[in-house]
């Protein structure tokens, strides 16, 4: 059962917003390779505000994701493309509906 997640808020520098969008669009391929990532969503909330929400069956999966390639790509982009470090917060899921 999916019971843990991560919610990340990502604020791009205006001149890099399209590149951040591309980075997130491309990251879905990395998420598909992660055995313990149950679901992964990237979204845009505004001109420069993006987010990622992903879910995991256990803490091992969540921690593995935080040490993975997507997190490394975001942190690598932080200095040049982001206006601040990504705000990544763990969440506990209360209820889930999946297909």
N, C-alpha and C positions, 0 to 999 in steps of 0.2 A: 504494500500500500504506500502511496505517496504521502509523506507526512512532513517533510522539511523542504524549505525553499530558500532562495536568495532573491532579494529585490535590490536592483542597482539603479541609481540615478546618475546620468552622465551628462555633463554640461559642456558642449563644444564651444570653442572660440568661433565667432561668426564666420570668419574666413575659412574655417575647416569643417563646417557643418556637413557638407556633402561628402567629404572624405570619411567623417565619422559614420555617417549613414552607410557608406560603402563597406567600411570595416565591419559593422554589425551585420549587414546583409551577407557578407562572405563568411562570418563566424558561424553561421548555421551549419556549414559543412564540418567544422570542428566539433560542434555540439553533437552532431550525428555520430561522430566517432567515439564519443565518451560513453562508455558502457553503463555508468551509474547515473547519468543525467536522464531523468524520465521525460521531462518536457522542458523546452527552451523557447522563450519568446523574446524578440527584440522589438522595440516600438519607439515611435517618435511622439513627443507631447507638444512640441512647438518648434519654432525656427531653429533653436539650438539645444533643446532639451530632449534627451533620449533616455531609454531605460531598457533593462533586461530583467526578466522574471524567469526563474528556472526552478525545477523541483527535483527532489531526490528521495529515495526510499529510506536512506539512513545517513547518519553523520559522516561515515566514511566516504560516501559519494559526494556529499556537499564539500567536504574538505579537499577531496581529490580535484573537484572542479575549481576550487579556489587556487589550487596549485597548477592548474592546467594551462593550455595554450591560449584560451580566450582571455583569461585574466592577465596573462603575460602580455598579450597584444594591447589590451586596454591600458595597462600600466606603462607600456612602452610608448603609447600615444599621449599619455597624460601631459608630459612636459611641453609638447609642441601643439597638439591639436585640441586639448581640453583646457577650459578656463580654471578648473580645479580638479583635484583627484576624484575619481569615481566614489560615490557614496554607496557602499555595498553593505546591506544589512541582512542578517539571517532572519528568517520567519518560520514560525510553526504553523502548518496548515490545519485549520479547524474542520473544513469540509471540502470535498473535491468532487467534481462531476467531469468525467472524461468520456469520450465516445466508447 
